Amino acid sequence: MSQISKIETRMPVVAADGRAVGFVSSVGSDYLTLTSVKDGRGFDHVIPLSWVADVDRYVFLSRASPYVVAHRHAVVRGRRPIAA
């Protein structure tokens, strides 16, 4: 079983530096949609599946949180996510 097939919605996503960067919202063919909550509002962002390093109870990324935040792409409601 590949690591990607273990990913489920609502799993916490953790960057390489140990910081939480969101929760899995959905899994696409080459991207992962994350939901992060700030001030009680949810925001969706897309990251490439190639950043996934390991999957257990959490989805662990191979990139540190500053990199993830700087390079994720916002999801425009009603449209397919931009390739990250």
Secondary structure in CASP SS format (residue, H / E / C, confidence):
PFRMAT SS
TARGET T0000
AUTHOR 0000-0000-0000
METHOD secondary structure of the structure
MODEL  1
M C 1.00
S C 1.00
Q C 1.00
I H 1.00
S H 1.00
K H 1.00
I C 1.00
E C 1.00
T C 1.00
R C 1.00
M C 1.00
P E 1.00
V E 1.00
V E 1.00
A C 1.00
A C 1.00
D C 1.00
G C 1.00
R C 1.00
A E 1.00
V E 1.00
G E 1.00
F E 1.00
V E 1.00
S E 1.00
S E 1.00
V E 1.00
G C 1.00
S C 1.00
D C 1.00
Y E 1.00
L E 1.00
T E 1.00
L E 1.00
T E 1.00
S E 1.00
V E 1.00
K E 1.00
D C 1.00
G C 1.00
R E 1.00
G E 1.00
F E 1.00
D E 1.00
H E 1.00
V E 1.00
I E 1.00
P E 1.00
L H 1.00
S H 1.00
W H 1.00
V E 1.00
A E 1.00
D E 1.00
V E 1.00
D C 1.00
R C 1.00
Y C 1.00
V E 1.00
F E 1.00
L E 1.00
S C 1.00
R C 1.00
A C 1.00
S H 1.00
P H 1.00
Y H 1.00
V H 1.00
V H 1.00
A H 1.00
H H 1.00
R C 1.00
H E 1.00
A E 1.00
V C 1.00
V C 1.00
R C 1.00
G C 1.00
R C 1.00
R C 1.00
P C 1.00
I C 1.00
A C 1.00
A C 1.00
END
